[in-house]
Amino acid sequence: MALKYVGAKIKYSSIAISSIISYSFSNNMGFPLITGAIRYRLYSAWELGAFEITKVLAFCTFTLWFGNPIYRLQGLRKYKEKFKPAWHPMYIASKGGLALPEMLINLISLISTGYKKASS
């Protein structure tokens, strides 16, 4: 909808790829502002101007923040009611500085490739 709003002529498959990539990074890293940077790089490669990209990002942010109170994670609540999963909180600790990005890269690598036990 946002790209239609700005009048961009981009294939639906390209839009889907950019959405999947940006939301994957955002959701896995827990940092929603990353989606803007990723979308900016992809859309600028597809020859959208900075103003159009800004309008797309503003549209997406607006719909997220104003739609979120209406939706209120109902899908997650229905899943929890139906399957009653055991939820365990997990935390990541870091010394700070450059240790945090390195740790996040290692975590993403671990999640994406799976844990491989070292051979002895």
VENKA-V288486 format. One record per residue. OMEGA is omega in whole degrees, 0 to 359 (none if undefined). NEAR is the number of other C-alpha atoms within 8 Angstrom. Layout:
# VENKA-V288486
{{OMEGA:NEAR} {OMEGA:NEAR}}
This chain:
# VENKA-V288486
{{183:4} {180:9} {175:10} {179:8} {180:8} {177:9} {180:6} {178:8} {180:6} {181:8} {179:6} {179:6} {177:6} {178:8} {179:9} {180:8} {181:8} {179:11} {181:9} {181:8} {184:9} {179:13} {177:10} {178:8} {182:10} {183:13} {180:9} {181:7} {179:7} {183:6} {188:7} {181:8} {178:7} {182:10} {179:11} {181:9} {180:8} {179:11} {179:11} {180:9} {182:8} {183:9} {177:10} {175:11} {178:7} {172:7} {169:6} {180:10} {182:7} {181:7} {178:6} {179:9} {178:12} {178:8} {177:10} {180:12} {178:9} {178:8} {180:9} {179:9} {179:8} {182:9} {178:9} {186:8} {178:8} {176:8} {182:9} {179:10} {179:7} {183:6} {175:7} {174:6} {182:7} {179:7} {178:6} {179:7} {179:8} {177:8} {181:9} {179:9} {184:7} {187:6} {180:6} {180:7} {175:5} {181:4} {179:4} {179:4} {177:4} {182:4} {175:4} {179:4} {180:4} {177:7} {182:6} {181:6} {181:5} {179:6} {182:9} {178:10} {179:7} {180:8} {180:9} {177:9} {178:8} {179:8} {178:8} {178:9} {179:9} {181:9} {185:8} {183:6} {182:6} {181:7} {177:6} {181:4} {180:4} {179:4} {182:3} {none:2}}
